[in-house]
Amino acid sequence: MTETIHDVCKQNRVEGRAQEDLEYTNAKAMNVEFFKLSDADMATLRNKSNSVHEKFAADINKLYPGDTYKPANYLKEIQDLMGYKP
């Protein structure tokens, strides 16, 4: 079961990336301009995002009666998965 879930997630990531590439191409065709932030600007953005993560952590981690997946700290789990370093 776990192997199947991993396989499906892997395929979803491939399809998601293809969708992102298509949307990027479409946006460029409509003259949308993209900017690459400098390392310093990215560091500032990450720093400022920490306060947003902290502010909404309780909402993100809130469990509801119908939830079947009940992690102790969902936000941290996702941050770890994404390699996020606060």
Secondary structure, 3 states (H helix, E strand, C coil): CHHHHHHHHHHHHHHHHHHHHHHHHHHHHCCCCCCCCCHHHHHHHHHHHHHHHHHHHHHHHCCCCCCCCCCCCHHHHHHHHHCCCC
